[in-house]
Amino acid sequence: MESTIRKTGWTRWAGLAGGWLLVVLGVVGCVVPVIPGIPLLLAGLGLLAYEYVWAKRLLERVQGWWHQVRWKKG
């Protein structure tokens, strides 16, 4: 499902910068126990999925894994 609203100008760059910042913090958080790494990675992927196809596909794959784990547990 494609979005019809395209971000332009500073909002697009702010979203990209925020997404990459969250991804970097998420990677650091996977090493440093003080920062929650996985939620930050997912939030960063969520922001980057608006601009990058690879991020959207990866986020969809993670959502599929989550649904599989969720249904197996309970």
DRENTI-648908 format. One record per residue (C-alpha): residue number from 1; residue in one letter; x, y, z. Coordinates in steps of 0.001 Angstrom, whole numbers. Example, Ala and Ser with C-alpha at 12.3 -4.5 7.8 and 13.67 -1.06 7.14 Angstrom:
2
{mardo:1 | fipa:A | X:12300 | Y:-4500 | Z:7800}
{mardo:2 | fipa:S | X:13670 | Y:-1060 | Z:7140}
***
This chain:
74
{mardo:1 | fipa:M | X:0 | Y:0 | Z:0}
{mardo:2 | fipa:E | X:1674 | Y:3179 | Z:-1175}
{mardo:3 | fipa:S | X:1243 | Y:6475 | Z:596}
{mardo:4 | fipa:T | X:-21 | Y:9362 | Z:-1515}
{mardo:5 | fipa:I | X:1531 | Y:11994 | Z:754}
{mardo:6 | fipa:R | X:5187 | Y:12605 | Z:-66}
{mardo:7 | fipa:K | X:7353 | Y:14442 | Z:2404}
{mardo:8 | fipa:T | X:9399 | Y:17254 | Z:949}
{mardo:9 | fipa:G | X:12035 | Y:19618 | Z:2228}
{mardo:10 | fipa:W | X:13032 | Y:19652 | Z:5836}
{mardo:11 | fipa:T | X:10384 | Y:17143 | Z:7003}
{mardo:12 | fipa:R | X:11843 | Y:14481 | Z:4714}
{mardo:13 | fipa:W | X:15382 | Y:15149 | Z:5907}
{mardo:14 | fipa:A | X:14288 | Y:15245 | Z:9542}
{mardo:15 | fipa:G | X:12603 | Y:11854 | Z:9124}
{mardo:16 | fipa:L | X:15660 | Y:10364 | Z:7465}
{mardo:17 | fipa:A | X:18037 | Y:11788 | Z:10070}
{mardo:18 | fipa:G | X:15784 | Y:10633 | Z:12900}
{mardo:19 | fipa:G | X:15449 | Y:7168 | Z:11407}
{mardo:20 | fipa:W | X:19184 | Y:6709 | Z:10966}
{mardo:21 | fipa:L | X:19834 | Y:8114 | Z:14449}
{mardo:22 | fipa:L | X:17426 | Y:5600 | Z:15957}
{mardo:23 | fipa:V | X:19019 | Y:2755 | Z:13999}
{mardo:24 | fipa:V | X:22505 | Y:3720 | Z:15186}
{mardo:25 | fipa:L | X:21287 | Y:4068 | Z:18779}
{mardo:26 | fipa:G | X:19568 | Y:696 | Z:18452}
{mardo:27 | fipa:V | X:22789 | Y:-970 | Z:17305}
{mardo:28 | fipa:V | X:24649 | Y:650 | Z:20206}
{mardo:29 | fipa:G | X:21837 | Y:-446 | Z:22499}
{mardo:30 | fipa:C | X:22348 | Y:-4056 | Z:21481}
{mardo:31 | fipa:V | X:25862 | Y:-3822 | Z:22908}
{mardo:32 | fipa:V | X:25324 | Y:-1446 | Z:25839}
{mardo:33 | fipa:P | X:22804 | Y:-2832 | Z:28334}
{mardo:34 | fipa:V | X:21525 | Y:606 | Z:29403}
{mardo:35 | fipa:I | X:19903 | Y:1519 | Z:26070}
{mardo:36 | fipa:P | X:16920 | Y:-515 | Z:24758}
{mardo:37 | fipa:G | X:18342 | Y:-1617 | Z:21416}
{mardo:38 | fipa:I | X:15596 | Y:-3573 | Z:19701}
{mardo:39 | fipa:P | X:12778 | Y:-1027 | Z:20205}
{mardo:40 | fipa:L | X:15031 | Y:1729 | Z:18882}
{mardo:41 | fipa:L | X:15959 | Y:-368 | Z:15860}
{mardo:42 | fipa:L | X:12307 | Y:-1035 | Z:15095}
{mardo:43 | fipa:A | X:11391 | Y:2632 | Z:15473}
{mardo:44 | fipa:G | X:14244 | Y:3615 | Z:13159}
{mardo:45 | fipa:L | X:13149 | Y:1049 | Z:10583}
{mardo:46 | fipa:G | X:9625 | Y:2384 | Z:10856}
{mardo:47 | fipa:L | X:10800 | Y:5873 | Z:9954}
{mardo:48 | fipa:L | X:13118 | Y:4698 | Z:7198}
{mardo:49 | fipa:A | X:10393 | Y:2493 | Z:5682}
{mardo:50 | fipa:Y | X:8711 | Y:5636 | Z:4335}
{mardo:51 | fipa:E | X:11711 | Y:6308 | Z:2082}
{mardo:52 | fipa:Y | X:13548 | Y:3028 | Z:1527}
{mardo:53 | fipa:V | X:12103 | Y:-170 | Z:69}
{mardo:54 | fipa:W | X:14704 | Y:-2320 | Z:1843}
{mardo:55 | fipa:A | X:13651 | Y:-904 | Z:5226}
{mardo:56 | fipa:K | X:9996 | Y:-1573 | Z:4469}
{mardo:57 | fipa:R | X:10744 | Y:-5177 | Z:3470}
{mardo:58 | fipa:L | X:12876 | Y:-5742 | Z:6559}
{mardo:59 | fipa:L | X:10177 | Y:-4288 | Z:8807}
{mardo:60 | fipa:E | X:7570 | Y:-6552 | Z:7168}
{mardo:61 | fipa:R | X:9852 | Y:-9550 | Z:7727}
{mardo:62 | fipa:V | X:10275 | Y:-8647 | Z:11398}
{mardo:63 | fipa:Q | X:6498 | Y:-8277 | Z:11738}
{mardo:64 | fipa:G | X:6093 | Y:-11754 | Z:10224}
{mardo:65 | fipa:W | X:8577 | Y:-13200 | Z:12698}
{mardo:66 | fipa:W | X:6746 | Y:-11482 | Z:15536}
{mardo:67 | fipa:H | X:3428 | Y:-12980 | Z:14476}
{mardo:68 | fipa:Q | X:4971 | Y:-16452 | Z:14241}
{mardo:69 | fipa:V | X:6506 | Y:-16200 | Z:17713}
{mardo:70 | fipa:R | X:3357 | Y:-14717 | Z:19161}
{mardo:71 | fipa:W | X:1117 | Y:-17521 | Z:17858}
{mardo:72 | fipa:K | X:3524 | Y:-20293 | Z:18891}
{mardo:73 | fipa:K | X:3662 | Y:-19036 | Z:22473}
{mardo:74 | fipa:G | X:44 | Y:-18804 | Z:23223}
***
